[in-house]
Amino acid sequence: MQARDLAAPFPTVELTTPVLEAARLLAGQDLPGLIVVDWRGRPLTILPGTQVLRMAVPQYCQEDPTLARVVDEAAADVFLRELGDRTVAQCLPAERRELPVVGPGATALEIAALMARARSPLVAVVDDDGGLRGAITLDTLLHRLVSS
Amino acid sequence: MQARDLAAPFPTVELTTPVLEAARLLAGQDLPGLIVVDWRGRPLTILPGTQVLRMAVPQYCQEDPTLARVVDEAAADVFLRELGDRTVAQCLPAERRELPVVGPGATALEIAALMARARSPLVAVVDDDGGLRGAITLDTLLHRLVSS
């Protein structure tokens, strides 16, 4: 069982993608985040879902979440307005999260070791030219390991 | 839209639950982790999926993932042996992750603010007596916010 057998298509965004589009990609898909790729399709980093929320929720609400309770408007309105026309580049944390990358021949144990070390529930699988072939989630990997 | 409308049943483990059982609960369910509850059913913390991997992958492989490539046995065998009869309590990180908790009346914006601040893709919803009513994931919340 190698990375090529475990890799599945995974949604990606670019640095110029509007954050709102990223939020829509994330919504309801149960993904740990989105893979950010460069213009050549090579993985750069991961955009964690919680980071999108950090952009979408007004700062005063994050500092004191009880204030959010008294905001006199629909949550969705606040949320969409805060995201505005900001891009993924503006949304990434100052210290970018490590996105572990493996080649198609990596073994399941190697992938698990990388996820464990990087504390990342996602590993990108790249071809020899560095292009994204797909990704492996923690769930996929655990499923294969505990059910085999 | 309040926490009571967004909360959904969520799998839980106790401190005495075998980690292997936790791994099986996590596998293939696309959850960001499992909620750890005490004997009265009150949420204590979250067990991140990557933490289960940290227990399951031999230490020498984590330090040098390329070593994992040359292990001459099936990954699943290594994985299951390492987990052995260890419990969730033995698997939790020394510094427990914050699991944000809200009451049934919390608003969507309040929940989003909590997730953003704690960088947690999961919020537990508890009743007045502290018992777990359910949980709200980042995906559920984003779905409601961007599609409304």
Boltz contact constraints between the chains, C-beta under 6 A:
constraints:
  - contact:
      token1: [A, 23]
      token2: [B, 142]
      max_distance: 6.0
  - contact:
      token1: [A, 23]
      token2: [B, 146]
      max_distance: 6.0
  - contact:
      token1: [A, 24]
      token2: [B, 146]
      max_distance: 6.0
  - contact:
      token1: [A, 26]
      token2: [B, 142]
      max_distance: 6.0
  - contact:
      token1: [A, 27]
      token2: [B, 142]
      max_distance: 6.0
  - contact:
      token1: [A, 27]
      token2: [B, 143]
      max_distance: 6.0
  - contact:
      token1: [A, 27]
      token2: [B, 146]
      max_distance: 6.0
  - contact:
      token1: [A, 28]
      token2: [B, 139]
      max_distance: 6.0
  - contact:
      token1: [A, 28]
      token2: [B, 143]
      max_distance: 6.0
  - contact:
      token1: [A, 30]
      token2: [B, 30]
      max_distance: 6.0
  - contact:
      token1: [A, 30]
      token2: [B, 139]
      max_distance: 6.0
  - contact:
      token1: [A, 49]
      token2: [B, 121]
      max_distance: 6.0
  - contact:
      token1: [A, 49]
      token2: [B, 138]
      max_distance: 6.0
  - contact:
      token1: [A, 50]
      token2: [B, 115]
      max_distance: 6.0
  - contact:
      token1: [A, 50]
      token2: [B, 119]
      max_distance: 6.0
  - contact:
      token1: [A, 50]
      token2: [B, 121]
      max_distance: 6.0
  - contact:
      token1: [A, 53]
      token2: [B, 112]
      max_distance: 6.0
  - contact:
      token1: [A, 53]
      token2: [B, 115]
      max_distance: 6.0
  - contact:
      token1: [A, 53]
      token2: [B, 116]
      max_distance: 6.0
  - contact:
      token1: [A, 54]
      token2: [B, 116]
      max_distance: 6.0
  - contact:
      token1: [A, 57]
      token2: [B, 112]
      max_distance: 6.0
  - contact:
      token1: [A, 57]
      token2: [B, 113]
      max_distance: 6.0
  - contact:
      token1: [A, 57]
      token2: [B, 116]
      max_distance: 6.0
  - contact:
      token1: [A, 61]
      token2: [B, 113]
      max_distance: 6.0
  - contact:
      token1: [A, 62]
      token2: [B, 113]
      max_distance: 6.0
  - contact:
      token1: [A, 62]
      token2: [B, 116]
      max_distance: 6.0
  - contact:
      token1: [A, 62]
      token2: [B, 117]
      max_distance: 6.0
  - contact:
      token1: [A, 65]
      token2: [B, 110]
      max_distance: 6.0
  - contact:
      token1: [A, 65]
      token2: [B, 113]
      max_distance: 6.0
  - contact:
      token1: [A, 65]
      token2: [B, 114]
      max_distance: 6.0
  - contact:
      token1: [A, 68]
      token2: [B, 109]
      max_distance: 6.0
  - contact:
      token1: [A, 68]
      token2: [B, 110]
      max_distance: 6.0
  - contact:
      token1: [A, 68]
      token2: [B, 113]
      max_distance: 6.0
  - contact:
      token1: [A, 69]
      token2: [B, 107]
      max_distance: 6.0
  - contact:
      token1: [A, 69]
      token2: [B, 110]
      max_distance: 6.0
  - contact:
      token1: [A, 71]
      token2: [B, 109]
      max_distance: 6.0
  - contact:
      token1: [A, 75]
      token2: [B, 108]
      max_distance: 6.0
  - contact:
      token1: [A, 75]
      token2: [B, 109]
      max_distance: 6.0
  - contact:
      token1: [A, 76]
      token2: [B, 145]
      max_distance: 6.0
  - contact:
      token1: [A, 76]
      token2: [B, 148]
      max_distance: 6.0
  - contact:
      token1: [A, 78]
      token2: [B, 109]
      max_distance: 6.0
  - contact:
      token1: [A, 79]
      token2: [B, 145]
      max_distance: 6.0
  - contact:
      token1: [A, 107]
      token2: [B, 69]
      max_distance: 6.0
  - contact:
      token1: [A, 108]
      token2: [B, 75]
      max_distance: 6.0
  - contact:
      token1: [A, 109]
      token2: [B, 68]
      max_distance: 6.0
  - contact:
      token1: [A, 109]
      token2: [B, 71]
      max_distance: 6.0
  - contact:
      token1: [A, 109]
      token2: [B, 75]
      max_distance: 6.0
  - contact:
      token1: [A, 109]
      token2: [B, 78]
      max_distance: 6.0
  - contact:
      token1: [A, 110]
      token2: [B, 65]
      max_distance: 6.0
  - contact:
      token1: [A, 110]
      token2: [B, 68]
      max_distance: 6.0
  - contact:
      token1: [A, 110]
      token2: [B, 69]
      max_distance: 6.0
  - contact:
      token1: [A, 112]
      token2: [B, 53]
      max_distance: 6.0
  - contact:
      token1: [A, 112]
      token2: [B, 57]
      max_distance: 6.0
  - contact:
      token1: [A, 113]
      token2: [B, 57]
      max_distance: 6.0
  - contact:
      token1: [A, 113]
      token2: [B, 61]
      max_distance: 6.0
  - contact:
      token1: [A, 113]
      token2: [B, 62]
      max_distance: 6.0
  - contact:
      token1: [A, 113]
      token2: [B, 65]
      max_distance: 6.0
  - contact:
      token1: [A, 113]
      token2: [B, 68]
      max_distance: 6.0
  - contact:
      token1: [A, 114]
      token2: [B, 65]
      max_distance: 6.0
  - contact:
      token1: [A, 115]
      token2: [B, 50]
      max_distance: 6.0
  - contact:
      token1: [A, 115]
      token2: [B, 53]
      max_distance: 6.0
  - contact:
      token1: [A, 116]
      token2: [B, 53]
      max_distance: 6.0
  - contact:
      token1: [A, 116]
      token2: [B, 54]
      max_distance: 6.0
  - contact:
      token1: [A, 116]
      token2: [B, 57]
      max_distance: 6.0
  - contact:
      token1: [A, 116]
      token2: [B, 62]
      max_distance: 6.0
  - contact:
      token1: [A, 117]
      token2: [B, 62]
      max_distance: 6.0
  - contact:
      token1: [A, 119]
      token2: [B, 50]
      max_distance: 6.0
  - contact:
      token1: [A, 121]
      token2: [B, 49]
      max_distance: 6.0
  - contact:
      token1: [A, 121]
      token2: [B, 50]
      max_distance: 6.0
  - contact:
      token1: [A, 138]
      token2: [B, 49]
      max_distance: 6.0
  - contact:
      token1: [A, 139]
      token2: [B, 28]
      max_distance: 6.0
  - contact:
      token1: [A, 139]
      token2: [B, 30]
      max_distance: 6.0
  - contact:
      token1: [A, 142]
      token2: [B, 23]
      max_distance: 6.0
  - contact:
      token1: [A, 142]
      token2: [B, 26]
      max_distance: 6.0
  - contact:
      token1: [A, 142]
      token2: [B, 27]
      max_distance: 6.0
  - contact:
      token1: [A, 143]
      token2: [B, 27]
      max_distance: 6.0
  - contact:
      token1: [A, 143]
      token2: [B, 28]
      max_distance: 6.0
  - contact:
      token1: [A, 145]
      token2: [B, 76]
      max_distance: 6.0
  - contact:
      token1: [A, 145]
      token2: [B, 79]
      max_distance: 6.0
  - contact:
      token1: [A, 146]
      token2: [B, 23]
      max_distance: 6.0
  - contact:
      token1: [A, 146]
      token2: [B, 24]
      max_distance: 6.0
  - contact:
      token1: [A, 146]
      token2: [B, 27]
      max_distance: 6.0
  - contact:
      token1: [A, 148]
      token2: [B, 76]
      max_distance: 6.0
